[in-house]
Amino acid sequence: MQKNHIFIYSGFAWCVAFAMITFYWASGGMLGVRSLGGLIYQKALSGEESFLSIVRLTGYVKLFGGFFLLLLLRDWPEPIRKILYYLTLVGGGFLFLYGLANFTTLLLHWFDLLELELDNYSLKWRLLFWEPFWMLGGILFIQSAIKFRRR
């Protein structure tokens, strides 16, 4: 494994792990769902098939993201390289900003500056794990794009 590929492989592993958790929840598994809190937790408890279908779809999107990163391991003609670079960079930016926006919102709630329907258990899990996990994914995608462009 080349040193430049560590972010690609790490991003792939991040996507696969996230997708597997999501598929577990989509199949009705409840371990860890409470840590999400709010409406997501309530919907998961209901077991509503339309909600589980959406969860399943997000699992496929996460898995697709991982396989997309593997495209960066090949040499491509310059026009395709640019497309892959920008798609990876934008995707990473979206993942990072999504986690950061949620983290900021949750911090505002923590300091009673914003009212959310979220219990303290879920709030702590989201601040300490879920939102940083999203940001980590963003960083892995962004770094993958940067290393890909430099090759």
C-alpha positions as CSV (number, residue, x, y, z in Angstrom):
1,M,0.0,0.0,0.0
2,Q,1.4,3.4,-1.0
3,K,1.6,6.1,1.7
4,N,-0.5,8.4,-0.5
5,H,-3.3,5.9,-0.5
6,I,-3.8,5.8,3.3
7,F,-6.6,8.4,3.2
8,I,-8.4,6.6,0.4
9,Y,-8.3,3.3,2.2
10,S,-9.2,4.9,5.5
11,G,-12.1,6.8,3.9
12,F,-13.3,3.5,2.3
13,A,-13.2,1.8,5.7
14,W,-15.1,4.7,7.2
15,C,-17.8,4.5,4.6
16,V,-18.1,0.7,4.9
17,A,-18.3,0.8,8.7
18,F,-20.9,3.6,8.6
19,A,-22.9,1.7,5.9
20,M,-22.8,-1.5,8.0
21,I,-24.2,0.3,11.0
22,T,-26.9,1.8,8.9
23,F,-27.9,-1.5,7.3
24,Y,-28.0,-3.0,10.8
25,W,-30.4,-0.2,11.9
26,A,-32.4,-0.6,8.6
27,S,-32.9,-4.3,9.4
28,G,-34.5,-3.3,12.7
29,G,-31.4,-3.5,15.0
30,M,-31.7,-1.1,17.9
31,L,-28.2,-1.2,19.4
32,G,-26.9,2.4,19.4
33,V,-30.0,4.0,17.9
34,R,-30.8,5.8,21.2
35,S,-27.5,7.7,20.8
36,L,-29.0,9.5,17.8
37,G,-32.0,10.7,19.8
38,G,-34.8,13.0,18.7
39,L,-37.1,12.1,15.8
40,I,-34.7,9.5,14.3
41,Y,-34.9,7.5,17.5
42,Q,-38.7,7.8,17.7
43,K,-39.0,6.7,14.1
44,A,-36.7,3.8,14.7
45,L,-38.8,2.7,17.6
46,S,-41.9,2.7,15.5
47,G,-40.3,0.3,13.0
48,E,-42.2,2.1,10.2
49,E,-41.2,0.5,6.8
50,S,-41.0,3.8,4.9
51,F,-38.5,5.1,7.5
52,L,-36.5,1.9,7.4
53,S,-36.4,2.1,3.6
54,I,-34.9,5.6,3.8
55,V,-32.3,4.3,6.3
56,R,-31.5,1.5,3.9
57,L,-31.1,4.0,1.1
58,T,-28.7,6.0,3.1
59,G,-26.7,2.9,3.8
60,Y,-26.3,2.4,0.0
61,V,-25.3,6.0,-0.4
62,K,-22.6,5.6,2.3
63,L,-21.4,2.3,0.6
64,F,-21.3,4.0,-2.8
65,G,-19.1,6.8,-1.3
66,G,-16.6,4.2,-0.2
67,F,-16.5,2.6,-3.7
68,F,-16.3,6.0,-5.2
69,L,-13.1,6.7,-3.2
70,L,-11.5,3.5,-4.6
71,L,-11.8,5.2,-8.1
72,L,-9.0,7.5,-6.9
73,L,-6.5,4.5,-6.8
74,R,-6.4,4.4,-10.6
75,D,-4.7,6.6,-13.1
76,W,-7.2,8.5,-15.2
77,P,-7.0,10.9,-18.1
78,E,-6.8,14.5,-16.9
79,P,-10.5,15.5,-17.6
80,I,-11.7,12.5,-15.5
81,R,-9.1,13.3,-12.8
82,K,-10.4,16.8,-12.4
83,I,-14.0,15.5,-12.1
84,L,-13.0,12.9,-9.5
85,Y,-11.0,15.5,-7.6
86,Y,-13.7,18.0,-7.4
87,L,-16.5,15.5,-6.6
88,T,-14.4,14.1,-3.8
89,L,-13.4,17.5,-2.5
90,V,-17.0,18.8,-2.6
91,G,-18.3,15.5,-1.0
92,G,-15.7,15.8,1.8
93,G,-16.6,19.5,2.3
94,F,-20.3,18.5,2.6
95,L,-19.6,15.7,5.1
96,F,-17.4,18.0,7.2
97,L,-19.7,21.0,7.1
98,Y,-22.7,18.7,7.9
99,G,-21.0,17.4,11.0
100,L,-19.8,20.9,12.0
101,A,-23.2,22.5,11.5
102,N,-24.8,19.8,13.7
103,F,-22.0,20.1,16.3
104,T,-22.5,23.8,16.5
105,T,-26.3,23.5,16.8
106,L,-25.9,20.9,19.5
107,L,-23.4,23.1,21.4
108,L,-25.9,25.9,21.3
109,H,-28.5,23.5,22.8
110,W,-25.9,22.4,25.4
111,F,-25.5,26.0,26.5
112,D,-29.3,26.6,26.5
113,L,-29.1,29.1,23.6
114,L,-31.2,26.9,21.4
115,E,-34.1,24.5,22.3
116,L,-34.0,21.1,20.7
117,E,-36.0,17.9,21.6
118,L,-33.0,15.9,22.5
119,D,-32.2,14.1,25.8
120,N,-28.8,14.5,27.5
121,Y,-27.8,10.9,26.6
122,S,-28.2,11.6,22.9
123,L,-26.7,15.0,23.1
124,K,-23.5,13.7,24.7
125,W,-23.2,10.9,22.1
126,R,-23.8,13.2,19.2
127,L,-21.3,15.8,20.5
128,L,-18.6,13.3,21.4
129,F,-19.0,10.7,18.7
130,W,-21.5,11.2,15.8
131,E,-20.8,14.7,14.7
132,P,-17.0,14.3,15.0
133,F,-17.5,11.0,13.1
134,W,-19.1,12.9,10.2
135,M,-16.3,15.5,10.3
136,L,-13.7,12.7,10.2
137,G,-15.3,11.3,7.1
138,G,-15.1,14.8,5.5
139,I,-11.5,15.1,6.4
140,L,-10.7,11.7,4.9
141,F,-12.5,12.6,1.7
142,I,-10.8,16.0,1.4
143,Q,-7.3,14.5,2.1
144,S,-8.0,11.7,-0.4
145,A,-8.8,14.4,-3.0
146,I,-5.7,16.4,-2.2
147,K,-3.4,13.3,-2.3
148,F,-5.1,12.2,-5.6
149,R,-4.5,15.6,-7.2
150,R,-0.8,15.6,-6.2
151,R,-0.1,12.3,-7.8
